[in-house]
Amino acid sequence: MFIVGQTVLSDDIAENFFVCHIEKCKGACCVEGDAGAPLSEDELPVLEQIFDSVKPFLTAEGVAAIESQGTHVIDQDGEHATPLKPSGACAYAVTDEKGLLKCGIEQAYLAGKTTFRKPISCHLYPIRVSKFGEYDALNYHRWHICGDACTLGEHLGVPLYIFLKDALIRAYGEDWYRDLVQAIQERKHQE
C-alpha cells in the first residue's frame, strides 16, 4: 500500500498488468454482477441532463428501464448505481455489430453528443474506489471475467496504472498522475 496525495493505493495497481480484452470477454462487466455500475453523487444530475442526448444510442429495453427506474437507482447496499435491464445488463449497455457490449453513454460521447464519457467507476475499472477516512482507497478488483485482460496486459507489458492513465487523470488530475508514476518508480528503485 502507498499514498499519493489524498489517495491510498494497493500495491496491485503498481505491480499488475492489464489491458482490456473486450474481444474475449465481450463486455461482460456490463452484465455480470448483482448491481449496476457505481455512481458518484456528482454524476447523478449529469445523467439526468444528458439522457436525451444519450437516448438514441441506447436499446429500447435500456430506454424503457431508465424511463421506469430513473437515470440512476439505489442498489442493495444503499449506493447509487446505474439501473439494470430485465436481462440484468446495465440499462446503458448496447451490443455492437460484433456482439460486443459497449456503453451507450460512451458511444454518445464518441459521437460528440455529450462531454460526459461514462461513469468514472466504469472508466477506472478494474480499480474500485472506496472512502478510507479522508482518503480515497484505490484497490484492484480481481474478477474472473478479466482473466484474458490480465494475460494480454502481461504479454504486452502494460501495467494497470498505465492502462488506466486517462481514467486516473480524469479522476485525480495530471499532477496527481505524475506523482503516482514518480512514487511507483521510486518504489521500484528501492526493491
N, CA, C and O of each residue as an XYZ file, in Angstrom:
764
protein
N       0.844     -1.174      0.000
C       0.000      0.000      0.000
C       0.888      1.235      0.000
O       1.923      1.262      0.666
N       0.483      2.261     -0.749
C       1.230      3.507     -0.750
C       0.268      4.676     -0.943
O      -0.858      4.503     -1.411
N       0.731      5.863     -0.577
C      -0.109      7.054     -0.583
C       0.391      8.036     -1.638
O       1.589      8.293     -1.759
N      -0.562      8.578     -2.398
C      -0.285      9.665     -3.336
C      -1.375     10.706     -3.102
O      -2.554     10.441     -3.339
N      -0.981     11.879     -2.641
C      -1.965     12.916     -2.340
C      -2.971     12.412     -1.327
O      -2.590     11.935     -0.258
N      -4.251     12.513     -1.648
C      -5.319     12.071     -0.757
C      -5.837     10.689     -1.157
O      -7.008     10.373     -0.946
N      -4.953      9.868     -1.738
C      -5.349      8.524     -2.128
C      -4.417      7.491     -1.512
O      -3.217      7.718     -1.362
N      -4.996      6.364     -1.164
C      -4.236      5.204     -0.690
C      -4.423      4.130     -1.752
O      -5.548      3.738     -2.060
N      -3.307      3.657     -2.311
C      -3.373      2.701     -3.418
C      -2.825      1.352     -3.001
O      -1.831      1.268     -2.280
N      -3.481      0.295     -3.460
C      -2.956     -1.041     -3.206
C      -1.745     -1.269     -4.097
O      -1.656     -0.719     -5.194
N      -0.820     -2.080     -3.618
C       0.381     -2.398     -4.387
C       0.037     -3.014     -5.737
O       0.789     -2.864     -6.700
N      -1.090     -3.702     -5.810
C      -1.504     -4.359     -7.052
C      -1.594     -3.394     -8.225
O      -1.351     -3.787     -9.366
N      -1.935     -2.151     -7.964
C      -2.091     -1.166     -9.028
C      -0.749     -0.889     -9.697
O      -0.699     -0.623    -10.898
N       0.320     -0.948     -8.941
C       1.657     -0.732     -9.488
C       2.266     -2.015    -10.041
O       3.098     -1.969    -10.947
N       1.856     -3.152     -9.503
C       2.555     -4.404     -9.791
C       1.878     -5.307    -10.814
O       2.530     -6.204    -11.348
N       0.607     -5.106    -11.107
C      -0.117     -5.996    -12.012
C      -0.282     -5.397    -13.392
O      -0.268     -4.179    -13.572
N      -0.437     -6.278    -14.356
C      -0.594     -5.891    -15.759
C      -2.045     -6.064    -16.173
O      -2.758     -6.924    -15.656
N      -2.474     -5.224    -17.127
C      -3.885     -5.275    -17.532
C      -4.070     -4.496    -18.831
O      -3.611     -3.361    -18.956
N      -4.740     -5.109    -19.780
C      -5.226     -4.429    -20.989
C      -6.564     -5.065    -21.320
O      -6.628     -6.258    -21.619
N      -7.621     -4.291    -21.271
C      -8.961     -4.807    -21.529
C      -8.955     -5.584    -22.846
O      -8.444     -5.105    -23.858
N      -9.525     -6.778    -22.820
C      -9.561     -7.658    -23.987
C     -11.019     -7.947    -24.321
O     -11.494     -9.075    -24.184
N     -11.718     -6.907    -24.760
C     -13.169     -6.983    -24.954
C     -13.562     -8.032    -25.993
O     -14.675     -8.557    -25.958
N     -12.656     -8.333    -26.908
C     -12.964     -9.369    -27.889
C     -13.137    -10.738    -27.214
O     -13.840    -11.604    -27.735
N     -12.506    -10.924    -26.078
C     -12.610    -12.193    -25.336
C     -13.788    -12.182    -24.359
O     -14.571    -13.131    -24.319
N     -13.911    -11.125    -23.583
C     -14.952    -11.098    -22.539
C     -16.288    -10.602    -23.066
O     -17.322    -10.805    -22.429
N     -16.274     -9.955    -24.222
C     -17.495     -9.427    -24.859
C     -18.163     -8.307    -24.068
O     -19.324     -7.983    -24.318
N     -17.437     -7.705    -23.106
C     -18.016     -6.635    -22.301
C     -18.838     -7.163    -21.143
O     -19.816     -6.542    -20.726
N     -18.435     -8.310    -20.628
C     -19.200     -8.972    -19.566
C     -19.384     -8.105    -18.327
O     -20.331     -8.321    -17.571
N     -18.508     -7.131    -18.098
C     -18.646     -6.284    -16.910
C     -19.924     -5.440    -16.951
O     -20.358     -4.911    -15.928
N     -20.524     -5.318    -18.142
C     -21.785     -4.579    -18.269
C     -22.994     -5.448    -17.931
O     -24.118     -4.953    -17.849
N     -22.756     -6.749    -17.735
C     -23.846     -7.690    -17.483
C     -23.674     -8.409    -16.157
O     -24.627     -8.545    -15.391
N     -22.465     -8.866    -15.885
C     -22.185     -9.671    -14.693
C     -22.335     -8.818    -13.433
O     -22.268     -7.590    -13.491
N     -22.531     -9.461    -12.333
C     -22.642     -8.752    -11.061
C     -24.078     -8.666    -10.600
O     -25.004     -9.094    -11.289
N     -24.241     -8.102     -9.418
C     -25.573     -8.066     -8.829
C     -26.166     -6.661     -8.773
O     -27.221     -6.454     -8.174
N     -25.491     -5.700     -9.393
C     -25.996     -4.321     -9.400
C     -25.415     -3.597    -10.613
O     -24.523     -4.106    -11.292
N     -25.933     -2.413    -10.867
C     -25.395     -1.589    -11.943
C     -24.064     -0.983    -11.543
O     -23.545     -1.253    -10.460
N     -23.521     -0.165    -12.421
C     -22.238      0.489    -12.172
C     -22.378      1.513    -11.042
O     -23.344      2.275    -11.011
N     -21.415      1.532    -10.116
C     -21.451      2.545     -9.053
C     -21.398      3.961     -9.635
O     -20.707      4.212    -10.622
N     -22.132      4.870     -9.014
C     -22.172      6.269     -9.453
C     -21.820      7.180     -8.284
O     -22.184      6.911     -7.139
N     -21.110      8.258     -8.588
C     -20.813      9.261     -7.569
C     -21.963     10.265     -7.511
O     -22.742     10.391     -8.455
N     -22.054     10.963     -6.406
C     -23.124     11.963     -6.228
C     -23.133     12.995     -7.351
O     -24.198     13.385     -7.830
N     -21.946     13.439     -7.774
C     -21.902     14.484     -8.797
C     -22.273     13.973    -10.187
O     -22.528     14.777    -11.085
N     -22.310     12.654    -10.383
C     -22.714     12.114    -11.681
C     -24.238     12.034    -11.830
O     -24.743     11.955    -12.950
N     -24.964     12.054    -10.729
C     -26.415     11.876    -10.781
C     -27.117     12.947    -11.606
O     -27.908     12.605    -12.485
N     -26.857     14.252    -11.354
C     -27.527     15.251    -12.187
C     -27.027     15.237    -13.639
O     -27.766     15.598    -14.556
N     -25.785     14.824    -13.839
C     -25.239     14.753    -15.203
C     -26.009     13.710    -16.012
O     -26.369     13.958    -17.163
N     -26.260     12.551    -15.416
C     -27.004     11.511    -16.134
C     -28.405     11.988    -16.503
O     -28.909     11.666    -17.579
N     -29.026     12.745    -15.623
C     -30.345     13.300    -15.942
C     -30.254     14.301    -17.087
O     -31.086     14.296    -17.995
N     -29.230     15.169    -17.038
C     -29.068     16.212    -18.058
C     -28.765     15.643    -19.438
O     -29.223     16.194    -20.440
N     -28.009     14.560    -19.515
C     -27.581     14.046    -20.821
C     -28.497     12.955    -21.371
O     -28.273     12.479    -22.484
N     -29.509     12.552    -20.631
C     -30.320     11.414    -21.057
C     -30.866     11.588    -22.466
O     -30.791     10.655    -23.266
N     -31.411     12.754    -22.795
C     -31.981     12.943    -24.132
C     -30.918     12.820    -25.223
O     -31.221     12.368    -26.327
N     -29.680     13.214    -24.929
C     -28.593     13.088    -25.906
C     -28.107     11.653    -26.035
O     -27.649     11.241    -27.101
N     -28.205     10.900    -24.961
C     -27.730      9.511    -24.938
C     -28.800      8.549    -25.455
O     -28.479      7.497    -26.007
N     -30.046      8.904    -25.279
C     -31.185      8.024    -25.593
C     -31.096      7.396    -26.989
O     -31.365      6.201    -27.108
N     -30.735      8.125    -28.049
C     -30.663      7.494    -29.377
C     -29.599      6.396    -29.490
O     -29.629      5.604    -30.431
N     -28.678      6.345    -28.556
C     -27.600      5.360    -28.588
C     -27.926      4.113    -27.761
O     -27.129      3.177    -27.701
N     -29.090      4.108    -27.131
C     -29.478      3.010    -26.248
C     -30.458      2.068    -26.925
O     -31.071      2.410    -27.937
N     -30.598      0.881    -26.358
C     -31.598     -0.067    -26.845
C     -32.968      0.345    -26.320
O     -33.072      1.101    -25.354
N     -34.004     -0.154    -26.958
C     -35.362      0.125    -26.492
C     -35.542     -0.405    -25.074
O     -36.194      0.235    -24.249
N     -34.966     -1.576    -24.787
C     -35.052     -2.160    -23.450
C     -34.341     -1.271    -22.422
O     -34.815     -1.109    -21.298
N     -33.211     -0.705    -22.817
C     -32.473      0.182    -21.920
C     -33.237      1.471    -21.640
O     -33.319      1.921    -20.497
N     -33.793      2.056    -22.693
C     -34.581      3.280    -22.534
C     -35.781      3.021    -21.620
O     -36.080      3.823    -20.735
N     -36.464      1.897    -21.842
C     -37.625      1.561    -21.009
C     -37.211      1.391    -19.546
O     -37.921      1.834    -18.643
N     -36.058      0.745    -19.312
C     -35.579      0.555    -17.936
C     -35.283      1.897    -17.276
O     -35.627      2.105    -16.112
N     -34.650      2.804    -18.007
C     -34.312      4.122    -17.459
C     -35.576      4.949    -17.237
O     -35.707      5.622    -16.214
N     -36.495      4.901    -18.183
C     -37.725      5.673    -18.028
C     -38.577      5.160    -16.862
O     -39.300      5.940    -16.242
N     -38.502      3.871    -16.560
C     -39.302      3.355    -15.441
C     -38.580      3.450    -14.100
O     -39.219      3.639    -13.065
N     -37.237      3.318    -14.109
C     -36.483      3.313    -12.854
C     -35.790      4.642    -12.555
O     -35.500      4.950    -11.399
N     -35.529      5.423    -13.595
C     -34.768      6.656    -13.451
C     -33.366      6.479    -14.011
O     -32.951      5.359    -14.305
N     -32.646      7.561    -14.157
C     -31.297      7.506    -14.728
C     -30.299      6.864    -13.778
O     -29.187      6.513    -14.172
N     -30.711      6.714    -12.512
C     -29.901      6.025    -11.514
C     -30.836      5.427    -10.465
O     -31.988      5.839    -10.329
N     -30.318      4.453     -9.733
C     -31.100      3.781     -8.696
C     -30.252      3.663     -7.436
O     -29.059      3.969     -7.443
N     -30.872      3.223     -6.377
C     -30.154      2.879     -5.145
C     -30.043      1.348     -5.135
O     -31.055      0.650     -5.203
N     -28.820      0.833     -5.052
C     -28.637     -0.623     -5.077
C     -28.872     -1.245     -3.703
O     -29.228     -0.547     -2.754
N     -28.672     -2.551     -3.599
C     -28.947     -3.277     -2.355
C     -28.035     -2.845     -1.209
O     -28.347     -3.102     -0.046
N     -26.911     -2.194     -1.518
C     -26.006     -1.698     -0.483
C     -26.289     -0.245     -0.110
O     -25.573      0.347      0.697
N     -27.344      0.324     -0.705
C     -27.689      1.711     -0.417
C     -26.859      2.717     -1.185
O     -26.827      3.898     -0.838
N     -26.184      2.254     -2.232
C     -25.323      3.121     -3.046
C     -26.016      3.463     -4.357
O     -26.890      2.728     -4.816
N     -25.621      4.585     -4.958
C     -26.144      4.963     -6.268
C     -25.507      4.082     -7.334
O     -24.312      3.792     -7.285
N     -26.328      3.659     -8.304
C     -25.847      2.800     -9.379
C     -26.689      3.035    -10.629
O     -27.757      3.644    -10.574
N     -26.183      2.538    -11.757
C     -26.971      2.600    -12.978
C     -28.105      1.578    -12.879
O     -27.942      0.538    -12.241
N     -29.241      1.860    -13.496
C     -30.332      0.885    -13.479
C     -29.993     -0.309    -14.378
O     -29.111     -0.235    -15.233
N     -30.710     -1.396    -14.162
C     -30.499     -2.605    -14.956
C     -31.708     -2.888    -15.838
O     -32.842     -2.550    -15.497
N     -31.443     -3.513    -16.974
C     -32.500     -4.040    -17.825
C     -33.031     -5.310    -17.167
O     -32.361     -5.870    -16.300
N     -34.215     -5.778    -17.555
C     -34.721     -7.041    -17.010
C     -33.740     -8.209    -17.219
O     -33.731     -9.158    -16.436
N     -32.922     -8.135    -18.269
C     -31.937     -9.190    -18.548
C     -30.786     -9.189    -17.549
O     -30.019    -10.149    -17.487
N     -30.661     -8.109    -16.761
C     -29.567     -7.988    -15.797
C     -28.433     -7.128    -16.291
O     -27.543     -6.785    -15.512
N     -28.435     -6.767    -17.559
C     -27.399     -5.886    -18.110
C     -27.654     -4.445    -17.682
O     -28.789     -4.066    -17.392
N     -26.602     -3.655    -17.645
C     -26.744     -2.226    -17.379
C     -27.683     -1.620    -18.414
O     -27.609     -1.963    -19.594
N     -28.550     -0.739    -17.989
C     -29.509     -0.116    -18.901
C     -28.813      0.705    -19.987
O     -29.395      0.945    -21.045
N     -27.595      1.129    -19.741
C     -26.857      1.929    -20.717
C     -26.030      1.069    -21.669
O     -25.400      1.603    -22.582
N     -26.018     -0.251    -21.476
C     -25.221     -1.149    -22.313
C     -25.904     -1.388    -23.655
O     -27.120     -1.557    -23.735
N     -25.088     -1.397    -24.703
C     -25.563     -1.685    -26.057
C     -24.639     -2.729    -26.675
O     -23.468     -2.830    -26.309
N     -25.169     -3.494    -27.601
C     -24.380     -4.506    -28.291
C     -24.058     -4.008    -29.690
O     -24.947     -3.581    -30.427
N     -22.767     -4.067    -30.053
C     -22.379     -3.604    -31.386
C     -22.531     -4.735    -32.409
O     -22.967     -5.836    -32.071
N     -22.170     -4.450    -33.653
C     -22.342     -5.412    -34.741
C     -21.495     -6.680    -34.567
O     -21.767     -7.694    -35.211
N     -20.477     -6.632    -33.709
C     -19.639     -7.801    -33.450
C     -20.112     -8.589    -32.224
O     -19.501     -9.591    -31.852
N     -21.194     -8.136    -31.604
C     -21.708     -8.813    -30.422
C     -21.018     -8.394    -29.135
O     -21.140     -9.070    -28.113
N     -20.286     -7.267    -29.180
C     -19.579     -6.769    -28.003
C     -20.441     -5.744    -27.284
O     -21.028     -4.864    -27.913
N     -20.513     -5.862    -25.964
C     -21.248     -4.873    -25.177
C     -20.397     -3.620    -25.012
O     -19.203     -3.693    -24.722
N     -21.022     -2.494    -25.198
C     -20.354     -1.208    -25.040
C     -21.289     -0.277    -24.285
O     -22.473     -0.568    -24.111
N     -20.742      0.839    -23.843
C     -21.523      1.812    -23.093
C     -22.192      2.793    -24.049
O     -21.521      3.461    -24.835
N     -23.517      2.874    -23.979
C     -24.248      3.822    -24.816
C     -23.892      5.264    -24.500
O     -23.907      6.119    -25.385
N     -23.571      5.536    -23.237
C     -23.140      6.893    -22.870
C     -21.838      7.210    -23.593
O     -21.680      8.296    -24.150
N     -20.912      6.264    -23.585
C     -19.626      6.489    -24.249
C     -19.800      6.594    -25.762
O     -19.071      7.344    -26.412
N     -20.739      5.865    -26.326
C     -20.992      5.975    -27.771
C     -21.493      7.380    -28.110
O     -21.107      7.943    -29.134
N     -22.342      7.945    -27.264
C     -22.806      9.323    -27.464
C     -21.642     10.297    -27.327
O     -21.541     11.254    -28.094
N     -20.770     10.062    -26.363
C     -19.575     10.882    -26.155
C     -18.678     10.846    -27.399
O     -18.226     11.887    -27.876
N     -18.431      9.651    -27.912
C     -17.564      9.500    -29.088
C     -18.178     10.141    -30.330
O     -17.458     10.557    -31.238
N     -19.503     10.220    -30.368
C     -20.201     10.867    -31.479
C     -20.309     12.382    -31.290
O     -20.876     13.075    -32.135
N     -19.767     12.895    -30.184
C     -19.799     14.334    -29.930
C     -21.124     14.852    -29.413
O     -21.387     16.051    -29.494
N     -21.961     13.980    -28.886
C     -23.284     14.392    -28.405
C     -23.295     14.786    -26.936
O     -24.261     15.381    -26.461
N     -22.229     14.458    -26.214
C     -22.111     14.819    -24.803
C     -20.640     14.936    -24.446
O     -19.786     14.334    -25.098
N     -20.347     15.706    -23.418
C     -18.959     15.825    -22.952
C     -18.672     14.858    -21.806
O     -17.537     14.769    -21.337
N     -19.696     14.136    -21.356
C     -19.541     13.158    -20.284
C     -19.244     11.807    -20.917
O     -20.054     11.293    -21.688
N     -18.094     11.228    -20.599
C     -17.665      9.998    -21.274
C     -18.432      8.761    -20.819
O     -18.992      8.036    -21.642
N     -18.458      8.527    -19.538
C     -19.174      7.410    -18.912
C     -18.924      7.511    -17.423
O     -18.065      8.286    -17.003
N     -19.645      6.756    -16.608
C     -19.394      6.836    -15.170
C     -17.923      6.557    -14.856
O     -17.308      5.680    -15.463
N     -17.376      7.295    -13.924
C     -15.960      7.161    -13.591
C     -15.658      5.756    -13.069
O     -14.546      5.263    -13.261
N     -16.608      5.106    -12.421
C     -16.360      3.741    -11.935
C     -16.120      2.784    -13.102
O     -15.330      1.848    -12.978
N     -16.781      3.005    -14.214
C     -16.571      2.177    -15.406
C     -15.238      2.521    -16.061
O     -14.502      1.634    -16.492
N     -14.937      3.797    -16.131
C     -13.693      4.251    -16.758
C     -12.482      3.762    -15.972
O     -11.457      3.428    -16.565
N     -12.586      3.716    -14.664
C     -11.473      3.289    -13.811
C     -11.360      1.765    -13.669
O     -10.355      1.270    -13.158
N     -12.359      1.031    -14.106
C     -12.338     -0.410    -13.859
C     -11.132     -1.063    -14.523
O     -10.862     -0.784    -15.691
N     -10.390     -1.935    -13.810
C     -10.733     -2.725    -12.641
C     -10.315     -2.118    -11.296
O     -10.207     -2.834    -10.301
N     -10.083     -0.824    -11.265
C      -9.849     -0.178     -9.969
C     -11.203      0.210     -9.395
O     -12.043      0.784    -10.088
N     -11.402     -0.107     -8.140
C     -12.596      0.309     -7.410
C     -12.155      1.281     -6.326
O     -11.131      1.079     -5.673
N     -12.928      2.325     -6.145
C     -12.608      3.375     -5.183
C     -13.593      3.310     -4.025
O     -14.803      3.200     -4.224
N     -13.059      3.380     -2.822
C     -13.897      3.477     -1.632
C     -13.301      4.541     -0.720
O     -12.139      4.916     -0.872
N     -14.080      5.013      0.204
C     -13.594      6.029      1.139
C     -12.886      5.356      2.302
O     -13.344      4.339      2.823
N     -11.769      5.936      2.698
C     -10.963      5.452      3.815
C     -10.624      6.691      4.632
O      -9.548      7.270      4.483
N     -11.563      7.096      5.507
C     -11.410      8.363      6.216
C     -11.479      9.500      5.213
O     -12.430      9.598      4.437
N     -10.473     10.357      5.231
C     -10.438     11.472      4.275
C      -9.772     11.080      2.958
O      -9.642     11.904      2.054
N      -9.359      9.839      2.855
C      -8.665      9.349      1.664
C      -9.592      8.543      0.770
O     -10.565      7.949      1.235
N      -9.275      8.530     -0.530
C      -9.867      7.578     -1.447
C      -8.960      6.359     -1.449
O      -7.752      6.483     -1.649
N      -9.530      5.193     -1.230
C      -8.769      3.950     -1.288
C      -8.981      3.328     -2.666
O     -10.106      3.003     -3.044
N      -7.893      3.168     -3.407
C      -7.950      2.593     -4.739
C      -7.440      1.159     -4.674
O      -6.288      0.907     -4.320
N      -8.316      0.231     -5.020
C      -7.974     -1.189     -4.967
C      -8.242     -1.852     -6.308
O      -9.182     -1.502     -7.021
N      -7.402     -2.807     -6.628
C      -7.548     -3.600     -7.838
C      -8.597     -4.675     -7.580
O      -8.440     -5.505     -6.684
N      -9.657     -4.653     -8.363
C     -10.738     -5.622     -8.222
C     -10.497     -6.775     -9.185
O     -10.621     -6.621    -10.400
N     -10.157     -7.915     -8.637
C      -9.935     -9.102     -9.464
C     -11.279     -9.777     -9.737
O     -12.076    -10.016     -8.831
N     -11.498    -10.073    -11.016
C     -12.738    -10.697    -11.417
C     -12.423    -11.706    -12.502
O     -11.672    -11.399    -13.429
N     -12.976    -12.893    -12.409
C     -12.650    -13.961    -13.360
C     -12.880    -13.543    -14.813
O     -12.177    -14.017    -15.705
N     -13.829    -12.684    -15.059
C     -14.113    -12.291    -16.445
C     -12.985    -11.474    -17.063
O     -12.945    -11.293    -18.280
N     -12.072    -10.983    -16.236
C     -10.955    -10.170    -16.732
C      -9.647    -10.959    -16.829
O      -8.580    -10.368    -16.991
N      -9.722    -12.271    -16.733
C      -8.510    -13.080    -16.824
C      -7.751    -12.851    -18.124
O      -6.523    -12.760    -18.115
N      -8.465    -12.756    -19.237
C      -7.804    -12.513    -20.521
C      -7.156    -11.132    -20.575
O      -6.134    -10.952    -21.237
N      -7.742    -10.164    -19.886
C      -7.161     -8.817    -19.833
C      -5.840     -8.828    -19.074
O      -4.903     -8.118    -19.439
N      -5.769     -9.623    -18.035
C      -4.516     -9.750    -17.274
C      -3.446    -10.415    -18.128
O      -2.296     -9.978    -18.148
N      -3.828    -11.469    -18.828
C      -2.891    -12.178    -19.703
C      -2.392    -11.259    -20.813
O      -1.193    -11.213    -21.087
N      -3.301    -10.526    -21.452
C      -2.915     -9.609    -22.524
C      -2.016     -8.504    -21.986
O      -1.015     -8.164    -22.616
N      -2.355     -7.943    -20.842
C      -1.531     -6.892    -20.241
C      -0.131     -7.378    -19.943
O       0.846     -6.665    -20.173
N      -0.034     -8.596    -19.429
C       1.290     -9.154    -19.129
C       2.072     -9.398    -20.420
O       3.267     -9.109    -20.495
N       1.391     -9.929    -21.431
C       2.036    -10.183    -22.730
C       2.571     -8.890    -23.349
O       3.668     -8.861    -23.905
N       1.774     -7.822    -23.241
C       2.170     -6.527    -23.815
C       3.049     -5.713    -22.873
O       3.629     -4.709    -23.287
N       3.157     -6.132    -21.611
C       3.965     -5.413    -20.636
C       3.365     -4.084    -20.215
O       4.093     -3.118    -19.985
N       2.031     -4.027    -20.112
C       1.346     -2.777    -19.765
C       0.828     -2.870    -18.330
O      -0.123     -3.604    -18.061
N       1.445     -2.132    -17.413
C       0.952     -2.116    -16.030
C      -0.445     -1.491    -15.950
O      -0.819     -0.663    -16.780
N      -1.199     -1.903    -14.942
C      -2.556     -1.413    -14.738
C      -2.614      0.109    -14.701
O      -3.491      0.709    -15.322
N      -1.683      0.744    -13.976
C      -1.733      2.201    -13.851
C      -1.450      2.907    -15.178
O      -1.879      4.046    -15.363
N      -0.747      2.266    -16.094
C      -0.519      2.844    -17.429
C      -1.769      2.655    -18.282
O      -2.196      3.582    -18.970
N      -2.359      1.460    -18.242
C      -3.585      1.197    -18.994
C      -4.679      2.190    -18.604
O      -5.440      2.640    -19.460
N      -4.761      2.529    -17.340
C      -5.810      3.413    -16.844
C      -5.381      4.887    -16.744
O      -6.021      5.667    -16.039
N      -4.330      5.261    -17.426
C      -3.799      6.627    -17.330
C      -4.889      7.675    -17.549
O      -5.063      8.559    -16.710
N      -5.625      7.595    -18.656
C      -6.649      8.605    -18.946
C      -7.717      8.670    -17.861
O      -8.135      9.754    -17.452
N      -8.154      7.502    -17.398
C      -9.187      7.469    -16.356
C      -8.663      8.035    -15.043
O      -9.363      8.779    -14.358
N      -7.436      7.682    -14.698
C      -6.848      8.197    -13.455
C      -6.651      9.711    -13.515
O      -6.872     10.408    -12.524
N      -6.237     10.217    -14.669
C      -6.105     11.671    -14.832
C      -7.480     12.328    -14.755
O      -7.632     13.380    -14.133
N      -8.464     11.723    -15.374
C      -9.828     12.271    -15.293
C     -10.283     12.354    -13.844
O     -10.899     13.340    -13.438
N      -9.979     11.320    -13.063
C     -10.447     11.271    -11.676
C      -9.644     12.164    -10.741
O     -10.213     12.791     -9.847
N      -8.328     12.229    -10.934
C      -7.467     12.886     -9.939
C      -6.560     13.981    -10.487
O      -5.923     14.688     -9.705
N      -6.481     14.142    -11.788
C      -5.693     15.223    -12.372
C      -4.296     14.799    -12.821
O      -3.761     13.777    -12.390
N      -3.733     15.609    -13.691
C      -2.412     15.308    -14.254
C      -1.301     15.371    -13.219
O      -0.393     14.541    -13.243
N      -1.354     16.340    -12.309
C      -0.311     16.439    -11.274
C      -0.323     15.200    -10.386
O       0.733     14.661    -10.053
N      -1.506     14.753    -10.006
C      -1.620     13.542     -9.200
C      -1.038     12.348     -9.936
O      -0.308     11.549     -9.350
N      -1.362     12.221    -11.237
C      -0.873     11.082    -12.008
C       0.657     11.127    -12.122
O       1.322     10.096    -12.016
N       1.192     12.292    -12.333
C       2.655     12.439    -12.381
C       3.266     11.987    -11.057
O       4.283     11.293    -11.045
N       2.648     12.379     -9.942
C       3.132     11.960     -8.619
C       3.003     10.446     -8.439
O       3.859      9.818     -7.816
N       1.937      9.865     -8.983
C       1.756      8.418     -8.915
C       2.893      7.704     -9.639
O       3.507      6.790     -9.088
N       3.172      8.117    -10.862
C       4.245      7.492    -11.643
C       5.575      7.629    -10.905
O       6.350      6.675    -10.839
N       5.839      8.807    -10.354
C       7.077      9.034     -9.609
C       7.151      8.120     -8.382
O       8.203      7.549     -8.094
N       6.045      7.985     -7.666
C       6.018      7.113     -6.486
C       6.281      5.665     -6.863
O       6.989      4.955     -6.150
N       5.719      5.226     -7.971
C       5.930      3.839     -8.417
C       7.372      3.633     -8.843
O       7.968      2.603     -8.527
N       7.942      4.597     -9.555
C       9.350      4.474     -9.959
C      10.271      4.444     -8.752
O      11.236      3.680     -8.726
N       9.985      5.260     -7.761
C      10.805      5.266     -6.535
C      10.704      3.924     -5.816
O      11.696      3.411     -5.298
N       9.498      3.363     -5.790
C       9.308      2.052     -5.152
C      10.127      0.978     -5.874
O      10.717      0.110     -5.231
N      10.163      1.037     -7.186
C      10.924      0.050     -7.961
C      12.411      0.175     -7.698
O      13.109     -0.838     -7.644
N      12.916      1.389     -7.531
C      14.331      1.594     -7.272
C      14.732      1.107     -5.878
O      15.886      0.749     -5.644
N      13.768      1.101     -4.962
C      14.057      0.657     -3.598
C      14.063     -0.862     -3.463
O      14.556     -1.400     -2.471
N      13.519     -1.544     -4.451
C      13.446     -3.023     -4.366
C      14.779     -3.670     -4.643
O      14.889     -4.896     -4.612
